[in-house]
Amino acid sequence: GENVEQHPSTLSVQEGDSAVIKCTYSDSASNYFPWYKQELGKRPQLIIDIRSNVGEKKDQRIAVTLNKTAKHFSLHITETQPEDSAVYFCAAPKFNDYKLSFGAGTTVTVRA
Amino acid sequence: DGGITQSPKYLFRKEGQNVTLSCEQNLNHDAMYWYRQDPGQGLRLIYYSQIVNDFQKGDIAEGYSVSREKKESFPLTVTSAQKNPTAFYLCASSLLSVAEAFFGQGTRLTVV
């Protein structure tokens, strides 16, 4: 499958600050980049995704940016709140493949 | 209520026993997947299937088996050949296109 690397593995931020997670992928033809949030003991759920025909997408306090030339995409969370504490996974498929390859995950802790 | 359901939520296995984890979906998705989640290692693909009576090995298939007799169901058997089966197992489903994967709530398997 696609090779997806995710950094950092852990991230601790003060409430109200921003958090940024970055992922790189290997297949330059990949065209879909989702981000999943997994709260403790629960299932991963899609929070935002982006397709390769746009460079940025926002949904309230979260945004994803895509740099196709550098083959990386990032999740940005602004004005972090305690409920943002979770594990976040990025993913990408190989070109024309429906099967997602996931990054190793980032554990985000928001300190009150 | 549409979705993907895994059972049981918790499962205990004695060494040397086979156990089967259930996964059912009513989303009319063609593709189904099994992932294993260990701390710090993200989601690793065990098996996946895109059509009834057909399935392929993922990255860590050794010690596992699956079947796909119905579109809605994709059970996973953890065999005695799996040397380190204690983990959190997630089932997912998706369309056969580049799109969101939906996850079940997971089964936590512990070897006792």
HADDOCK unambig.tbl for C-alpha pairs under 7 A between the chains (distance, minus, plus):
assign (segid A and resid 32 and name CA) (segid B and resid 98 and name CA) 6.62 0.50 0.50
assign (segid A and resid 42 and name CA) (segid B and resid 105 and name CA) 5.93 0.50 0.50
assign (segid A and resid 43 and name CA) (segid B and resid 103 and name CA) 6.07 0.50 0.50
assign (segid A and resid 43 and name CA) (segid B and resid 104 and name CA) 6.24 0.50 0.50
assign (segid A and resid 43 and name CA) (segid B and resid 105 and name CA) 4.78 0.50 0.50
assign (segid A and resid 43 and name CA) (segid B and resid 106 and name CA) 6.45 0.50 0.50
assign (segid A and resid 44 and name CA) (segid B and resid 103 and name CA) 6.40 0.50 0.50
assign (segid A and resid 97 and name CA) (segid B and resid 98 and name CA) 6.69 0.50 0.50
assign (segid A and resid 98 and name CA) (segid B and resid 96 and name CA) 5.64 0.50 0.50
assign (segid A and resid 98 and name CA) (segid B and resid 97 and name CA) 4.91 0.50 0.50
assign (segid A and resid 98 and name CA) (segid B and resid 98 and name CA) 4.73 0.50 0.50
assign (segid A and resid 102 and name CA) (segid B and resid 42 and name CA) 6.97 0.50 0.50
assign (segid A and resid 102 and name CA) (segid B and resid 43 and name CA) 6.18 0.50 0.50
assign (segid A and resid 103 and name CA) (segid B and resid 42 and name CA) 6.33 0.50 0.50
assign (segid A and resid 104 and name CA) (segid B and resid 40 and name CA) 6.60 0.50 0.50
assign (segid A and resid 104 and name CA) (segid B and resid 41 and name CA) 5.21 0.50 0.50
assign (segid A and resid 104 and name CA) (segid B and resid 42 and name CA) 3.93 0.50 0.50
assign (segid A and resid 104 and name CA) (segid B and resid 43 and name CA) 6.90 0.50 0.50
assign (segid A and resid 105 and name CA) (segid B and resid 42 and name CA) 5.40 0.50 0.50
